[in-house]
């Protein structure tokens, strides 16, 4: 007898789910454990696996259909087997165990301050989907137009999949410390297929989660592209090729950025890839040249070197990570070369790229001398540029500066009713800044008075991590601000010493007159998390004394934040006093 495939209960309070996508189709052979469809709930998307071998005889629930928990969605059985049970009989959901009542959602504004009812958002990345959620919360009817998968570059081909590779590399690198901590084992290499499978799983899970958020907030998503016809109308070309002119009370541009391809002869040579290509290589290369020692280049260098690829970085500037604090960037460069075995060559301007028998050759000008480097692959990681391709912004009269859409601190363009957020405005190209801009735009569209500003923390997922917020010491000097510095070596922090041998340093840059925190930078374990404390303090206009006055738990790495503040104020608690006192 054919077996019913039922809507699973994925949580105590779940009453129904949506069949988001059928992976298997009627007549397909399935084996126990095969993913047959994807189920979406209000919070996330899950894979539904077959519980036995057989053939998918009949699909009862169509894609996009809501089915009660334990309702029948399909049948699996032997080839040619007849189905006796009535189709699509949805069983009532079983009584769930008593659960605490969920807290009431925040009340919507008593009265809308805006006449806006419909909003169209072009782009479903971090800025776009965050803006959509906030608009929906404020009562707008929202449509998102996204040409690919929800989540944009960050979720699908940027921040998230890169961190999967970095994590695999970090775990591989941890084998080098096993003997030191008394664990017996050895590093036998990387299963590249499993690394890629993990990347795909995480990406699909996160992208599915964004789609579920849209559904939960009743946001309409159209897969396609959009271009302006005039100030009030966009032409949407859908996935099936059909077009539709759509008008909204307000339109938000959230089209993000794209990889920058410099005019280097031979850029189209076989074996030359960009960051998107570097995420999904079919096999792990034995060697790779990375052109660019910025954030993208350093993160890929870290991941691949730790997994066994020999990395060479070619950087045009006198140091890697140019926008970051110079003192700590130099420390990281030393770790990458001396400890991790990378080759880093600075002040190298690429002249041409050529195919060789063994891979690819890069010719550079190094301070007037010609040098060549060869590897199996060459990754171009020089940076990203705003993406307004195909938008036809001139038809709407939208002002821009060399492709960067011009906005004020309310995220308004020069055209009333059109807003822009995220990378396409050409400011700080980070997912979290795009999200913040998205919320600002949403609140202003719905009649609020919100302004983008404040501190912008950032992180580099090297090993150890490198993060910062506020001004670097170089920037403070350039501005002529009287300042003093406190640095604290993480070798003096017990938890850091345990985790990675105490690699790294923390650094506060403090205004002399008021004790205002001008900048905080950290190279070390968990730097991407540690930077948050300083960011909050700076955003609240806290002083270095406020950090010192805050009790930090022990033993933690984050207590080193207070230790660094103490050093800045000539009162070190966990290192010898400085011979040179601050005046």
N, C-alpha and C positions, 0 to 999 in steps of 0.2 A: 504494500500500500504506500502511495506517495506520502512524503513527509511535508508537513506544513512549515514554512519559514515565517516566523512571527516577528512583529515589531518588538525589539527588546526593551526592557526597562533599564535605562542607563543611570538612574538616580532615584532616590526615594520620592521626590516630588514630581517626577516626570509622568505626564499623563498621555502624551502623544509625541510622535516624531515625524519627520519629513523624509521621504525617500529622495535624497539629494541627487544620487547618480547610480545607475545600474552599471556595474563593472562587467558582470556576466549577462548574457542575453539568452532568450529562450532557445533551447536546443544545444547550448554550450555544455560541455562536460565540466564537472566541478569535482574537486577533491576536498576532503576534510581539511579545513584551515584556509582554503582559498577565500579571498575577499569577493563577495558576490555583489555587494552594493555599499553605498555610503549613506549613513543615517545622520541627519542634522537635527539638533535640538536647539533650544534658545541660546545655549551657551557654547556648544562645540559640535564638531563633526566627527563621527566614529565609523570605523570600518566594521561591517557585519560579515562574519566568516561562516562558511558552510560547516555544519556539524556532522556531515557524512558525505561519502562519495556518491556520485550519481550524475544525473543530467538535470539541468534547470528546465523543468517541464513547462511551467507556466508562470508568467509574471502577472500578479494581480494588481499591485499598486504602481501607478505611473510615477515618473519623476516629477517632483514638486508636490505630490499628494501627501496630505497629512493623514496619518493612520494612528488610531488609539494603541496604547501599549497592549501587546498580545494579539493585536489584529493580524490577520493573515496577509502577507505581502507577496508570497510566491510558494511554489511547490517544487520539491526535488524528489526524483525517483529513478527507476530503471528506464532505459530507452523504450519508448512506445507505451509506457505504463499509463493507464487511464486514471483520471482524477475523479473520485466519487464525491468528494466533499464539495459543498457549495462554494463558489468562488467569492472572494472578497468579503467573507463573513468576518466582520470585525468584532472580536470579543471585547467585552467591557474590561477595563483595566482593573487588576486585582487591588484590593485595599492595601495601601502601603502602611508600613509601621508608622505610628503616630510620630509626627515631627513638629518641632516648634514652629509656630506661625511665622512666616517671613515678615520682616519689617516692612511697613508701608513705604512705597516709593515716594520720593520727595514730591510735594504737590507742585503742579504746573503753575506758572504765573496766573494770578487771578484774571488779568486782562492783558492781552498782547499790546505791546507798545508800538508795534509795527503793522503795516498793512500787508506785509509779505506773507503769502500763503504757500507758494510753490518755489522750490529752489532746485536748480540743476547743478550738479558737481561734475566737472570733467576730470576724471582720474580717481581711482580707488585705492591709492597708496595710504600711508600713515596719516598724512594731512587730510586727504579727501575723506577717508572713512571716519576719522575722528570728528571732522566737521559735520558729517552726515548724522552721526549719533547725537551730537550736541543740538543740531537743528531739530531733530526729531523730538528730543526732550523738551524743546521750547515750543513745540506745536506745529512745526512746518511739515509740509508734505514734500519729501525729498526723493530725487531721482539721481542716482550715480551712473555715469557713463564710463565704463572701463573697457579698454581694448583687449586686455589679457586676463590674468587671474587677479582676484581681489587681494589686496595687500601690497600691490605695486612692486617696485624694485626692491625695497627693503626686505619684504617677506619672501619674495620668490627668487631673486637673483642678486641680493645685496647683503644687508646686515645679518640676516638670520642664517642662510646657508653657509656664509663665510664662517660664522661662529661654530657651525657643526664641524667644519674641517679643522678649525683652530682647536676645538676640544679634542678631536681625535689625535691631533698632533701633541697636545699637552699631555694626554694620557700616555702616548708613546714615549715622550720625553721623561715621564716620571719613572720609567724603568731604570734610567741612569742613576736614580737616587735609591734604588731598592737595597743595594748592599749597605749603604750608609744607615738605613733605618732597620736593618736586620731582617728584611724580607727576601726570601730566596726566589729567584726567577730570572728570566732573560727575555730580551726583546727579539722576537723572531720575524718581525716585519709587519706589514700592513695588508689586510685583506681589502683591496681597493673597492671591490664590488660591494662589500658591506658598508664601507665608508659612504659610498654613493647612495646605497639604499637608505641609510640613516638620514642623509641629507634630504632625500626625496620624501621620506616619512615626515620629518619635521616641517618641511615646507608645506606639504599638503595639509598637515594638521593645523598649522597656523593660518594658511589661506582659507581653509574650511571654517576655521573659527571666526575669521572676519566676515565671511559670507553669512554665518549663523548670527552674528551681531546685526547685520543688515536686516535679516528676517525678523529678529526679535524686536527691532526698532521700527519695523514696517517701512523700511527704506526700499524703494524699487531700484533694482540693478539692471542696466541694459548693457549687454556685451557688444561693444562697437567703438567707433571713433566719432569725434565731434569736431565741427568747424563752424566759425561764426559766419552767418549770412548778413547780419546787421547787429545793432546794439541789443536787440531784444530776441533775436532768433538764432538758434544753432541747428545746423544740419547734422543729423545722426545717421551714420552708415552702420547698419547692424551686421552681425556676424554672418547672416545669410545673404548679404549683399543688398538688401532693401534699404531705402532711405526714408527718413521722416524729418520734417522740420518741426522743431519743438521750441516753445517759448516758456520762460519762467519769470516769476517776479524778481528773482535774483539768480545770478549765475556765478559759480566759484570755479576758478581755474586752478587745478591741482595736478598739473601734468608732469611734475618732477624734473629729473635730469637724465642725461645719457652719458655714456663713456666718451671721453675726448680722444679723438684720433689725430695726433700731430702730423704735419706734412713731412713724414720721413720716407725717403725712397726705399721701396721694398716692404712697406707696411703690409702689403697683401701676400707676402711670401708664405708658403706652406709652413706651418709650425709656429706662426705668430698669432697670438690669441689675446683677447681682452679679459677683463675680470669675469664676465659671464661665461666665457669659454673655459676659464681656469676652474670653475666650479664643477664642471661636468665632463672632464676628460675621461675617455674610455679606459685608459691605463695611466698609472702613475709614472711620470717621466723620471729618468735617472738624474737629469740636470735641467735647470731652468735659469734663464736670465730674466730679471725683472727690471724693466726700464721705469724708474720712478721710486724714490725712497720716501714717499708720503705715507699716509695712513693705509691706503689700499695695498700699496706695495709691501709695507712692513708686515701687515697681517697675513697676506698670502705667503710671504717669505717665511714667517714663523711656522705656519701650518705645514707647508711642504718640506721645509728643512727638518722639522721634528719627525716627520713621517719617512724621512730617508732620501729625499731629493736634494741634490747639491745645488745650493742657491747662490747666484751672483747678482748683487744689486748695483745698477748703474744710476747714479743720481747727479743731476746737473748742478745742484747747489753745494756749498761748502760743508753741509751736514744733512743727515736724514731728518725727517719730521720738522721741516722748516718753521711752521707756525707754533710749534710746541716749545716749552722752556728749554733753552739751549744746554744748560748744565746737565739736566737729566737726560736729554736726548743723546748727549755724548756718552753718558753712562750706559744707556741702552745699546748704543752702537758697539761699545766695547764688549758687552755681554754677547751680542749677536755674532761677533767675529771671534773673540777669544774662547768663549764658553760653548757656543753653538756651532761654530765652524763655518759660518757664512763668509763669502767674499763681498766686501762693500767697497766700491770705488766712487769717490766724490769728484765733483767738478768735471764730469764726463758728459759731453754733448754728443748725442747720437747723430752720426752722419748718414749711415745707410745700413740696411739689413739685407743679407743674401742667404740663399739656400746653399747648404753644403752636403756632402755625402753622408755625414753623420748627424745633421740637424740644421742649425741656423747659426750664421755668423753675424755679429754686430760690430760695426766699425764706429769708433768714437774719437772725438777730439778732446784730449786730456791736457789742458793748459798748453795748447799749441802742438802737442805731440799726438801722432796717430797710433791708436791701440785697437786691437781686435779681441773679441771674446766669443767663444762658441758654446752652444748648449743644445739639448734636444728640443726645447721649447723656449720661446721668448714671450713674456707677458708684458703688454703695454699697460702701465698703471700710472699714467701721468695725471689723471684726475677726471673730473666730470664737468659738464656744461649744462646750462639750462635747456630744457626740452619744450619748445613750442612749435615743433614741426607739425605742419598740417592744420594748425588752429585757425589760420587766416585772421589773425588779430587785427590786421589793418581794416578789414571790413567793418569792424566794430569801433575803430578809432582808438584802440588801446595803446597807450604810450609804453615804450620800452627803451631800454638802454642796451644796445647790442645783444638783443635777445633776452635780456632780463626784464621781466614785467615790472613796471614802476608802481609801487604802492606806498601808502602812508602807514603810520603805526596802528591804524585800524584795519589794515589789509585791504583798503579800498583802492581801486585803480582810478584813473582820471575819468572813467565813464561811470556815471551813476548806475548802480544796480549790478556792476561787475566787480568781483573781488578776486584776489589771487593769493595763494598761500604756498609755502614749502619751497622746494628747490627752484621752481620756475621763477621766483623773484630774485634769485641770485645772491642771497645773503648767506647765512651759515647753512650749509647743505647737510643737515642732520635730521634723522627721522623725528627725534623728540622736539626739535624746533618747529618742524612742519606741523606736528600735532598741536603744539601750543598756538601757532598761527591759525590753525583750523578752528580751535575753540574761540579765539578772539573774533575771527570773521563771523562765526555762527551767532555769537552773542550780539554783535553789532547789526547783523542782518535782521535780527529779531527785535531790534529797538534798544539794545543795551549800549553801554559806553565802555568798551573794553579796549585796552591798548597793549600791543606786543612790546615786550621789553624785559628787562631783568637779566639775570646771569644765564650763561649757556655752558653748562658742563659738557665735556667731551671725553672720549676714551679711545685708546688704541689697544687692540687685543693682541699685543705682543706677549712674550713670556720672559720676564714678568710684565704684567699690564702697566700701561702708562696713561694717566688721566690728569685732567686739569680743569680749572675754572677761573675766570677772571684774567687779569693781565699777566704776561710773562715778565721776567726780570728785564729782558731786553726792551719790552714795550714801556715799562715804567721808566727806565732810563731815558728812552727817547722822548717821553712826555715831560721829563724834568721834574718828576714828583719826588720830594724827599722821602726816603723809605729805608727800612731795614729788613733783614732776612733772618729766618730761623730754619735751619736744616737739621734733620734727624736721621741718622743711618738706621735702617731696619735691622741691622745686625744687633742692635741694642734692644730689640723687641722680641720677647721670648716666643710668641706665637709665630711671628714671621721666621724666626730662626728655625723653628720646628718644621714649618711648611716648606720653605724653599732655601734654607740656609741663610736667610736674612738678606736676600738680594734686594737692592733698591734703597731709595731715599725719599723722605717727605720734605716739603718745602713750603713755608708761608712767606708771603711778601706783604709787608705791613706799612701803612702810612705812618710817618714819624709823628705828625701833629695830633691826630685823633685816635690812632690805634685801629683805623679802619682796615679791614682785610682787602687788599688789592688783588691778590691772587693766591691760589693754592695748587700745588702740583705734586703728584706722587708717582713714583716708579716702584712697583712692588706687587706682591700678591694681593689680589682683590682690589686693585686700585680703582676699577670702574665702579665699585660700590662705595669705597671710602670717600670719593670725591663729593658724595651727596651731602655729607655733614657741612662741609665748607660752603657748598652752594646754598644751602638753606640759611646758614649764618649770614652770608653776603646778601642774599635776597631780602633778609629782614634787617639789613643794615647793622648787623651785629659787629662787635669789635673783637679783637684778639683776646681781650680779657673775658669776654663772654664764653669763648671756647674753653679757656682755662678754668673758669668757674663751674663748668659742666662736669659732673662726675662721669667718668668713662669706666665701663666694666673691665675687669681683669680676670684671666689673661685673654686679651684680644689684640688683633692687629690694629683695630681702630683706636685703641688708647694711645697709639703713637701719634694720632692727630693732636691730642692734648700735649704730648711730650714735645712735639714740634713747635706748638704755640709757646710753650714754656721756654724753649731755647730762644725763640724770637724776642722774648722779654727778659732775657738774661737771668732766668731762674730755672735752669735745667734740673729735672728730677731724676733722670735715668742716664745721664752721661756727665762727664767731668765738666766743671765750669770753664768757660772760654777765657783764654788769657787776654783777649781783646774785648773789653766791655763797650757796650753801646753808650754813646754820650747822651 
